């Protein structure tokens, strides 16, 4: 990024908490009570709110909050694709879980003839804030997780490589539009980290970002649908292989795991930047600035300050807005404590 940032810049992962009125507006739109211009105005206002909350907290690198992405994480993107048949949820009643989410089957080669909508997201957001912007995008393996291969593809990896081509075109369009920092979100890497998988993930990721002239981040987590992880929470099977991805920064969750596995960073001595999750988005305990500062000091035991960005563990889409606002403020204030310790100012 060309913008001058402070030592230990703060950032977010991507999504932000929806206000109550956005939930009711979406419900009204689904009942046919909103026209397309009504919904556009509503989502523009939601982006403005997300940008304002992040700016009010003093976050150094922000996003548009993914406020236009209806549904959890990847859900919005399938509406931009052709070649898919929607499948009914496997379970419709009871406690919310991943088996109640959207699912598809490929009926033809998957395409996104009009793109994935990321350029439009960015072009609006950059007119509404002077703060540096990052654009997050689901990675191809995670996106492929909701698509059965059908008779078109052989398996999930085959679907993912088809999606990598679509994503690659989208990322290049983002760069053309002026984006300088892009983050691919691949929680499924950590979920499916069995034998042979990490090397294949590296090839797949590098295909998706090939020729993309921007700072690239890779976010790895263990799932956050309704605040619940979906995997054994360890990054170790991914190391050292994951360090071969063509990404400048790895964004990892630590706070909700009591800062476990920080030792991986010192053990493998990566030259990449570390975006360290020091705020727990899955817990309604609101960290104090002192809590955050303590976590940051532990991060700095394994990574030089010049290579560290401080973030929440994951996006805030599954967290209430009041808590999201408070946690962002704690993130910034805790970072200021440690920054002052390092610089003497």
N, C-alpha and C positions, 0 to 999 in steps of 0.2 A: 504494500500500500504506500502511496506517495505522501499521505498525510503524516505529519510528525505526531508521534504518540508518546505518552509518558512512559517511564520505566514501569513495568508491571501493568500494562493496560488491562482494563476490564472489558468484558464482552458478554454476549449471551450465546446460547446454542442456536436458537431459531425461533420457536413458537412462543407466543405470549398468551396470557390468560384472557379469555373472552369476557367482556362485561355482560351483565344480565340481559340488556336490551338486544345484544346481538343474537343470543339464543332465541328470544321471542321473535325477532325479525326473521330468522331463518325458518322457524316454525310457520310463520305467516306466509313466507314465500312458498314453502312446500304445500300450503293449502291453496295456493294460487292467488293470494291477496296482494302480492307484490309483482310489479312489472320489472323488466331487466334494468331500467334506469333507477327504480326504487332500490333495488339490491345493490347496484353499483354505488349509489350515494351512501348507503348504509355501510358497505365495506370500506369505502374511502374514509368515512368517519372512524371506523374501527382501526384502520391503519394509523390515522392521526392520533388516536388515543394511545396505541401501543408505542408509537414514536415518542409521544409526550411523556409517558410514564418512564421510559428508558432515559430520555433526556433529563427529566426531573431528578432521577436518581443519580445522574452524572456518569452513566456508562460511556466508555470511550468508543466502542465499536458496537453498533446496534443492527437490528434487522427490522423488517416491517411487521414482525410478529406473526408472520404467516396467517394473517387474519382473513385472507381470501380463501384459504384452504379448508373447505368444508369437510368435516369428518376428521378422524384421527390420522394424522401424519401423512400417509400415502394416499388416502381415500380420494382426494380431489383429482389426482393425476390420471386415474383411469378414465375419467370423463373426457380427457383430451385424446384418448387413444381409440383407434379402430381395430377390428379383428378380435374383439372380446365378446363373450357371452356372459352376462351376469348370472351368478349362481345364488340360490337361497342360502341364508345362514344355516349352519349346522344345528344351531340352538337358538331359540327365540325367547325363552322364558328363564327367569332366575337371575342369579348374580352375574353381572356383566363380565365377559371374558372375550378372549380373542376369537373363540369359536362363534361369536355373535357378529363378527365383523364381516365386511364385504368380501366377496370372492368372485373369481372369474375363470373362464376357460378360454384358451386361444382357439378360435375357429378359422383364423387366417393369419398370415404374418402380421404382427403387431406394428402399427405405425402411429405417428402423431403428426398428421399433415399440417396442422396449424401451430405446432410446437406445444410446450407444456405450460405456457402462461407466465414463466418466470421473468421474461423481458418486460411484460406489462406491469408486473408487480414492482420491479425495480424502477421503471420509468416514473411511476407515480411517487414512490417513496422518496426518490432523490429530489423531488420538487418540494418536499415537506420538511426537510431537516438538513442542517449543515454538518451533522455528525457523520463520521465515516460509516458506511454501510457494508454489511456482509450479506451475501445471498446464499441461503441454504437450499440444498436440493437432495431429495432421496437418492441413494445410490442404486445401481441396477440390480444387485442381488436382493436387497430389501424389497424393492418394488416387485421383483419377480415372485416374492413369497406369497402374493395373493392371486397368482395366475397359475392355473393348472396347464400343463403343456399341451393337453389334448393330442391330436394326431399331427399337429403342426411342428412341435418341438419335441426333442427327446427327453429333456428333464429341466429342472429349475435353472441350472447353469446355462443351458442352451437359450432359454427365455431371457436370462439376464444379459447374455451377449447381444441379443437383439435390442434390448432396452438400452444397453451401453451406447449403441450407435445413435439412438434417439437423444439420449442425454448429452452425448458429445456435441451434437449439433446445437442443442440448447445452450450449452455452456459457451460455445464459440459465439453464439448470438448475444449472450450476455456481455462478453468481452467487447464485442462490436458496439454495444449500447453504453459502454463505459464502466462496467463492473471491474473492480480490481481485486476482490476477495470473494472466493466461492468456497462453500463448504459442502462436501458430500456426506450425507448421513447414512451410515451402514451399521445399525444395531445388529442386523442379522449375522454379521461377521463373528461377533462375540457369541451369538446364540448357537451357531453351527460351526464350531471351531475344531471339528474332528480331524483325523489323520488325512493329510493331503490337502485339506481345505485352505489353510492359510496361503499356500503358494498359488492356488487357483484364484483366490480373492485378490492377490496382488496383480496378477495378469488382468483380471477383469477390471479392477480399479484403474489401472494404467491405460487400458483401452478407453475407458470413459473420459479420461482427462487428456488424452493424447492431443497435442497441439493446442491446448487451451492456455493462452498466455495471460495468466493471472496468478495471484497467490492462491494456493489450494490447501484447504483443510479437510481432514477426515475425522468425523465424529463417530466414536464407538461407545455403545452403551449396552445395557442388558434388557432394554424394553421399558416402556413407561405408560402403556395403556392403562387407564384408571389408576395410575400410580403404582403399577405392579411390574416387577421384572419377570422375564420369561425364561431365564437361563441360569445355570450355575454362574455365579458372578466372579469370574476370573478371566483376566486378560492373558494369563501366562501361555496358553496354547497358541496364541497369535504371535508370540515373540520367539525369535527375532525377525521372523519372516515379514511381519507387517511393516517393518522399517524400510522395506524395499518399495513401498508405494511411492508414486511421484506426487507426494504431498509435502508441503512445507511445514504443516502443523498437524499434530494429533490432539484431538479433544477427547479427554477421558474423564469418567466419573470416579470421584474419590470420596466425596463427603458422606454419601449414604452408606459407604462401606468402611467408615471409620478410618479413612485414608489408607486402606490396605493396598498393597502392591505398588506403592511408590518406589520400592526397591527395584522394580523392573527397569525404571528409567536410568538409575545409576548402574545397574548390572549390565545393560546393553549399550550404555554410553551413546545414546543417539544424538546426532547433530540437529535433529528436527526441533522445531518449537513445540512446547507443551502447553496446551490450553487445559489447565487443571480445574476440575470441578471442585469447588470449595464451599458450595451452598447446596443443601439437600432439597430438591424439589418434591420429594416424595414424603416429606415430613412436615407437619404443621407446627413444629417447633421453629420459631423464627430466631435464627442465629443473631447473636450480638456482634457488633464489630470486633470485639475481643475474640470471640469464637472464630471468626473468619481469619483474623490476623494470626491466630495460633496455627490454623491449618496452612496458611500461606508459608509460615516459617518452616513447616515440615516439608512443603514442596521445595523450598529453596535449599534444603539439605541435599537434594538429589539433582537439581537443575539450576543453572545460572539464571539470575534475575533477567538478564537480557534476552533469554529464550522463553520466558514464561508469560502467559496471559492467564488471567483469572476469570472463571466463568461459573455459572451454576452447573450442576451435574448434567442436566438435560433441559429440554424446553419446558415452558410453563403452561402448556395447553391443558394439562391435567391438574393444575393448581389454581385455587381461588385467587381472584385478582388482589384482594386485600393482602394476602400472604405474599404474592408475587412482588407487589410494590415494596413491601417491607424487606423481603429478602434481597431485592436488588439494591436497596439503600444500604443494607448491612454489607453486601459485597463491596460496594464502593467505599464505604467508610472504613471497613476492615483493611482494604487495600491501601488506603491513605495512611493508616497507622504504620504498616510495614514499609511503604515507600518512604515515609519520613525517617524511619530508622535507618534506611539504606543511604539516603541522600543527605541527611542532617538538616532537612528543610521542612 
